[in-house]
């Protein structure tokens, strides 16, 4: 599953040499935001703990912007450690120095600020941002990004009556610093303490499993209306199955691509993935309905009690939701999830961010330049610590970001020698990069030899030689 996870992710970079200069068009609007990232005290699972919020909000504010807008976000870091915000899925067409990953940006030191500036050029859809360093995502710091169509570009479906963003995530009551130390010492994270929906704990659907006093999410809707639900798995390691009791999920978009519209009764959403559904309020209002996110691809009874549960409340509802939660698919049926993922199709006839249809690409005519088989295995002992690897290499982030090292020709910061397959040698810690071919086509095959679902967050960026 290609997405983002600060827990399992072993970063690697694809270094493509070439020339690219993209500037914003005259007249494209600018929007400005001032954010302060700080610790907050809240009680997602009933007991007070420290979380990371933005402008006093947990989760953080939603960026609601439109195609081609220029976005300027001034971020003040009020944490006690460095911070980077990654804009997941955003193509940084204006320049690639704003990604918010350690390969392109220096961290924002504690007490300092940094202004991110990028243009959402030719993009639409549902994305989210999150902190990408120091396991901070386990404490929050995330929020949604909505990129609307320009007025001249019609939606490939009727305008919804409302827009609802939902964040689902695994959650631990231990601090992100404690979790980080555990991982560094080779200690497995273990079973989460709960599943959150929009930063809140579960509705008390079962008095034996959910203690009293937990604040839960209530989503208010009107009967007969259709709403767009943008659902993001912002967790750190757990795949989640999402469903709304007695309601169909009409999939229409995923991470900036419109899809062929299909109904699902539930959807597996892996770490870092984002889906957009149309949900029509076509049920009777005899009671409220459950919204559920439950762990997936786990086989321990300790996980069975973990469900994120919020409430879908019709304005004319006659009572509270009661009874058992809607059943998920068979948790041991991996083929169900694989076939579900395969069933998703790109709607190539729908206009996206541009007036012209997206069209189709003649994949059979592609001449593949490079083929990489990226294999991950269970954690191995390297320099006295257990580390996960890709092709036998655990990525070592350099003190100098890669693009700065390349721009100023600083030698010895990285190597362009990432192997295209697993080598017959001991695992090692190294700053090893893929040396891609400019304007070439690269085939990347992910092979998971671990015992759990693996998620990847791919960051492609170019060294812009015309600016050096």
KEGURO-536090 format. One line per field, with one value per residue (C-alpha): residue in one letter; z negated, x negated, y. Coordinates in steps of 0.5 Angstrom, whole numbers, m for minus. Each point is the difference from the previous one (the first is absolute). Example, Ala and Ser with C-alpha at 12.3 -4.5 7.8 and 13.67 -1.06 7.14 Angstrom:
BEGIN
resn <- (A,S)
z <- (m16,2)
x <- (m25,m2)
y <- (m9,7)
***
This chain:
BEGIN
resn <- (X,X,X,X,X,X,X,X,X,X,X,X,X,X,X,X,X,X,X,X,X,X,X,X,X,X,X,X,X,X,X,X,X,X,X,X,X,X,X,X,X,X,X,X,X,X,X,X,X,X,X,X,X,X,X,X,X,X,X,X,X,X,X,X,X,X,X,X,X,X,X,X,X,X,X,X,X,X,X,X,X,X,X,X,X,X,X,X,X,X,X,X,X,X,X,X,X,X,X,X,X,X,X,X,X,X,X,X,X,X,X,X,X,X,X,X,X,X,X,X,X,X,X,X,X,X,X,X,X,X,X,X,X,X,X,X,X,X,X,X,X,X,X,X,X,X,X,X,X,X,X,X,X,X,X,X,X,X,X,X,X,X,X,X,X,X,X,X,X,X,X,X,X,X,X,X,X,X,X,X,X,X,X,X,X,X,X,X,X,X,X,X,X,X,X,X,X,X,X,X,X,X,X,X,X,X,X,X,X,X,X,X,X,X,X,X,X,X,X,X,X,X,X,X,X,X,X,X,X,X,X,X,X,X,X,X,X,X,X,X,X,X,X,X,X,X,X,X,X,X,X,X,X,X,X,X,X,X,X,X,X,X,X,X,X,X,X,X,X,X,X,X,X,X,X,X,X,X,X,X,X,X,X,X,X,X,X,X,X,X,X,X,X,X,X,X,X,X,X,X,X,X,X,X,X,X,X,X,X,X,X,X,X,X,X,X,X,X,X,X,X,X,X,X,X,X,X,X,X,X,X,X,X,X,X,X,X,X,X,X,X,X,X,X,X,X,X,X,X,X,X,X,X,X,X,X,X,X,X,X,X,X,X,X,X,X,X,X,X,X,X,X,X,X,X,X,X,X,X,X,X,X,X,X,X,X,X,X,X,X,X,X,X,X,X,X,X,X,X,X,X,X,X,X,X,X,X,X,X,X,X,X,X,X,X,X,X,X,X,X,X,X,X,X,X,X,X,X,X,X,X,X,X,X,X,X,X,X,X,X,X,X,X,X,X,X,X,X,X,X,X,X,X,X,X,X,X,X,X,X,X,X,X,X,X,X,X,X)
z <- (0,2,m5,m6,m7,m4,m4,5,6,1,5,6,5,8,3,7,3,5,1,m2,m2,m2,m2,m2,5,0,m4,m4,m6,m7,m7,m6,m6,m7,m4,m7,m1,m8,m5,m2,m6,2,m2,6,m3,m7,m3,0,5,4,8,5,3,4,m2,m6,5,0,5,4,4,7,6,5,6,8,6,1,m6,m3,m7,m6,m7,m5,m5,m7,m4,m7,m1,m4,6,7,5,7,3,6,5,2,8,1,7,m2,7,m2,m2,m4,m6,m4,m1,m7,0,m3,8,2,m7,m6,m6,m3,m7,m6,m1,7,6,7,6,5,7,5,6,0,8,4,m6,m3,m6,m7,m3,m7,m4,m6,m3,3,m6,m6,m1,m1,5,m6,m4,5,4,6,4,6,7,5,7,4,7,4,2,7,m2,m1,m5,2,m4,m3,m5,m7,m5,m5,m1,m6,m2,m4,m3,m2,m4,m5,m7,m6,m6,m1,3,6,m3,m4,6,4,m5,0,7,0,m5,4,m4,4,0,m2,0,0,m6,5,7,0,5,1,m6,m5,m3,1,m1,m6,4,m5,m7,m1,5,0,m7,m2,1,7,5,7,7,2,7,1,7,3,3,8,0,4,m4,3,m6,1,m4,m2,m4,m4,m4,m1,1,0,6,m1,3,1,0,m2,m2,5,5,7,1,7,2,4,m1,m3,m1,5,5,2,0,4,m5,m4,m6,m6,m6,m4,2,m2,m1,m1,m4,4,5,1,4,2,m1,2,m6,1,m6,2,m6,m5,m6,m5,m4,2,4,m2,4,m1,1,m3,1,6,1,m7,m3,m8,m4,m4,7,0,m5,4,4,1,0,1,2,6,m3,5,m2,m1,m4,m5,m4,m2,4,m3,1,3,5,7,2,4,5,m2,m4,3,7,3,7,m1,m2,6,5,m3,2,7,1,m1,7,3,3,6,4,m6,0,m6,m1,7,5,5,m2,m4,6,0,0,5,m5,5,4,m6,0,m7,m2,m7,m4,m8,m4,m7,m5,m7,m6,m7,m5,0,m4,2,m4,m6,1,4,6,6,7,8,4,m6,m2,m5,2,m4,0,1,m4,7,4,6,5,m4,1,7,1,m3,2,m7,1,m4,m3,5,4,7,m1,m2,2,5,m4,m6,m1,m3,m5,m8,m1,m1,m2,6,4,6,6,6,6,5,8,2,4,m1,m3,m6,m2,m8,m2,m8,m3,m7,m4,m7,m4,0,5,3,2,4,1,7,0,7,1,6,m1,4,4,3,m7,m2)
x <- (0,m3,1,m3,m2,m6,0,m1,m3,m7,m2,m3,m1,0,m5,2,m4,2,3,7,2,8,2,7,5,1,7,0,3,m4,2,m4,0,m3,m1,m3,m1,0,1,7,4,6,3,1,1,3,m7,m4,m6,m4,1,m2,5,0,2,3,4,m1,1,m3,4,2,m3,6,m3,1,m4,m6,0,m6,m1,m4,0,m5,m1,m2,m3,1,m2,m6,m3,m1,6,2,7,1,5,2,2,m1,m4,m5,0,m2,m7,m2,m3,7,1,m1,m4,m7,m3,2,1,m4,5,3,m4,4,2,m1,5,m1,5,2,2,3,5,5,m1,5,2,7,2,m1,m7,m2,m7,m4,m6,m5,m6,m1,6,4,6,2,2,4,m3,5,5,4,m1,6,m2,6,2,m1,7,m1,m1,6,0,1,6,6,m2,0,4,m6,m7,m2,m8,m1,m7,0,m7,m3,m1,m5,0,m7,m3,m3,m7,1,2,m6,m5,4,m1,m7,m2,4,6,6,6,5,7,3,4,6,2,2,4,m1,m4,5,1,6,7,2,3,m2,0,m5,m5,1,m1,5,m2,m3,1,2,2,7,1,6,4,7,4,0,m6,m7,m7,m7,m4,m7,m3,m8,m4,m5,m2,m7,0,8,4,7,7,5,7,7,5,6,m3,m4,m7,0,m7,m2,m7,m6,m6,1,3,7,2,5,6,2,3,m3,3,m7,m7,m7,m4,m7,m5,m1,6,6,7,6,7,6,5,8,4,5,2,6,m2,2,m6,m7,m5,m7,m7,m5,m8,m2,m7,m2,m5,m1,1,0,6,m3,2,7,2,m3,5,1,7,3,8,4,5,6,4,6,m3,5,m6,m7,m4,1,m2,m6,m5,1,m4,m7,m2,m4,m6,m4,2,m6,3,6,m4,m5,6,4,m7,0,7,m1,m1,m2,5,m4,6,1,m3,m5,m3,0,5,m2,1,m5,m1,m3,m7,m3,m3,m2,m4,m5,m7,m2,m7,m1,3,0,2,1,0,1,m1,1,m5,m7,m6,m4,m5,3,7,6,2,4,m3,1,m4,m5,0,2,1,m5,3,m6,m1,0,6,m1,2,m4,m6,1,1,m6,m4,m2,m3,1,7,3,m1,3,0,6,1,5,1,m2,m7,m4,m3,1,5,m3,2,m1,2,1,5,3,m4,6,0,2,6,0,6,m2,4,0,2,1,m1,2,m3,2,6,4,3,m5,1,m4,0,m4,m3,m2,m4,m5,m7,1,m6,2,0,m6)
y <- (0,7,5,3,m3,3,m7,m5,5,m1,6,0,6,m1,5,3,5,5,7,2,7,1,7,2,3,8,1,m7,2,m1,m2,1,m4,1,m6,m2,m7,m1,m6,0,m4,m4,m7,m4,m6,3,1,7,m1,5,1,4,5,6,7,m4,m5,m8,m2,6,5,m2,4,1,3,m1,m2,4,5,2,m3,4,m3,3,m6,2,m6,1,m8,m1,m4,1,0,m1,0,m5,2,m7,m1,8,0,6,3,7,m3,m7,4,0,m8,0,m6,m1,m1,7,4,2,m1,6,1,0,7,2,1,m2,2,m5,3,m5,0,m5,0,m4,m4,m2,m5,m2,0,1,3,m3,1,m5,0,m3,m4,6,m2,m5,6,4,6,m2,3,0,3,1,2,2,0,7,3,m2,m7,m4,m6,m7,0,4,6,m3,3,0,m2,m4,m2,m6,m2,m7,m2,m5,3,m1,3,0,7,0,1,m7,m3,2,m2,m7,m1,3,m6,m5,m1,m1,5,m5,0,8,2,2,3,7,3,8,0,m3,m7,m5,1,m5,m5,m6,2,m6,3,8,3,6,7,0,5,m2,3,1,2,3,m1,2,m6,m1,5,m3,2,m1,m4,1,m6,0,m5,5,m6,m3,m7,m3,m1,1,m2,6,m1,4,m4,m2,5,m1,4,2,1,6,2,m2,5,4,m5,m1,m7,m4,1,m7,m1,m4,m2,1,2,m2,6,m1,5,6,m1,5,m2,5,m3,2,m2,1,1,m5,m4,1,4,m5,0,3,m4,m2,2,m5,m1,m7,m3,m4,m5,m2,m7,1,0,7,3,m2,5,6,4,7,2,6,2,2,4,2,6,m4,m6,m3,m3,m2,m5,m7,m7,m3,3,m1,m6,1,m5,m6,2,m6,1,4,m1,4,6,m2,0,6,4,m3,2,7,3,7,4,2,4,5,6,1,7,2,1,m6,m7,m4,m5,m6,m2,m6,m4,m5,5,2,m2,m1,3,m3,m6,0,m6,4,m6,1,m5,0,4,m2,2,6,3,m3,3,m4,4,m2,0,1,m4,m1,7,4,7,5,7,5,6,4,0,m4,6,5,m5,m1,8,2,m6,m3,m7,m6,2,m6,m5,m2,m7,m3,m7,m2,m7,m3,m1,m6,4,2,5,7,7,5,7,m4,3,m3,3,1,1,7,0,m8,m5,m3,m7,m1,m6,m1,m6,m1,m6,3,m3,6,5,5,7,5,7,2,7,1,6,3,4,6,1,7,3,m2)
***
